[in-house]
Amino acid sequence: MPNTTKQALGESLKKLLLHKPVDKVTINDLTTDCGISRMAFYYHFKDIYDLVEWVCIEDGKKALQDKKTYDTWQEGMQQIFEAVLENKTFILNVYRSISREKIENYLYKLTYELIVNVVEEKCVKVELAEADKAFIAEFYKYGFVGIILGWIDRGMKEDYKEIVRRMSITLHGNITNSIHNFEWVKIH
């Protein structure tokens, strides 16, 4: 039942953001639209930005699903772009507001989760320190998110499939190469 209330609040937020900026949406707007009390809102969220973050995380979970392997990371990245595009008004509204870091954090978490799984998969036969694996995933995460943020900043006009294709060409073999470089340094 609580998840239903959270989902209703998330949908209400997305609906309200079609007509007003996130910093103009009030808790009263949300609760009135959902037909719930303010107490019900505060039972689930501390403020509107907490709700924004929850919506981003939930949309992210749906976007990635099981696309977190070396063979499927491009599909996972494409699904991240599709999730952002599907929620274009919401994303642009939040991105252009005071809570821009919520979108950035959402993308960082999502992209890191995707890349760290690829790194783990590629390290199966390699003994690499967890800190080194995390560093590799962090390094590529920032590059990926930078590309996505640039795309958002330009109004999401470019074909995201072409962006993912170019990312794939750029990245081809680089994670494996990074793992081998860390392994080589450890030996020497």
Protein Blocks (a to p, Z undefined) as FASTA:
>chain_A
ZZmmmmmmmmmmmmmmmmocfklpcfklmmmmnopafklmmmmpmblklmmmmmmmmmmm
mmnmmmcbfklmmmmmmmmmmmmmmmmmmmmmmmmmmklmmmmmmmmmmmmmmmmmmmmm
mmmmpccdfklmmmmmmmmmmmmmmmmmmmmmnoomacfklmmmmmmmmmgoklmmmmmm
mmmmmmZZ
